[in-house]
């Protein structure tokens, strides 16, 4: 799976639950919330003031390193 800014957080977590640490680190502590799981990565980054491109890069590197 390749993560993009349009990827849905729930899909990312279902694919690799260990990516949760990246969402927690940006202040997204409600990962089990239905609305959070249905958000795009870009939407979550906008709400939490995080650079979406940097987060995409970090998560893709994490997944590639497995």
N, C-alpha and C positions, 0 to 999 in steps of 0.2 A: 504494500500500500504506500502510495506517495501522498503526503499531506500537503494541502494547499490552504490558502486563506479561506476558501469556500468549504473546506471539510467540516463536517458536523462533529462537534465534540463527542457526542455519544458514539459515533462510528469509530472515532480515533481510540476512545477508551475500550470499546469492544474488541478492536483489533489488537491493542496492546495496553493492558491495564497499567503497565509500569510508566506510561506517559503521564499518569495522574500527577506525578511530582512536579511537572512543568506548569500545570494549571494551578496547583496549590501554591507554588512559588510566586505566581503572579497575583495571588490574592483571591483566587476563585475557589472558595472553600465549600461550595454547595454542589459538588460534582454529581450527587445523586438526585438533585432536583430535576424534575422533568423539563423545565424550561432551560436549564443550563445544558442538559444533555442534547437538547434540540437546537442549540445556538451554533452558528458557524464560528470558526476560530476567529475570523475577522471581527465579528460582532462582540465576542467576549473580550478581545483585545481592546476594542474601542471603549467598552464600558470600564475596563480596568486600567486604561492608560498604558498599555503595553504595545511595543512595536510588533505588529503581526508578522512582518517579514523575518525578524530575528527569531520569533518563536517557531515559525514554520521551519526555519533552518535548524534550530536546536532539536526539534522533535524528529525531523527527518534524519539527522545525524544519529540520534539515539536509536531509532529503528534500524538504520543501516548497520550500526555497530553490534547488533545482536547476532 
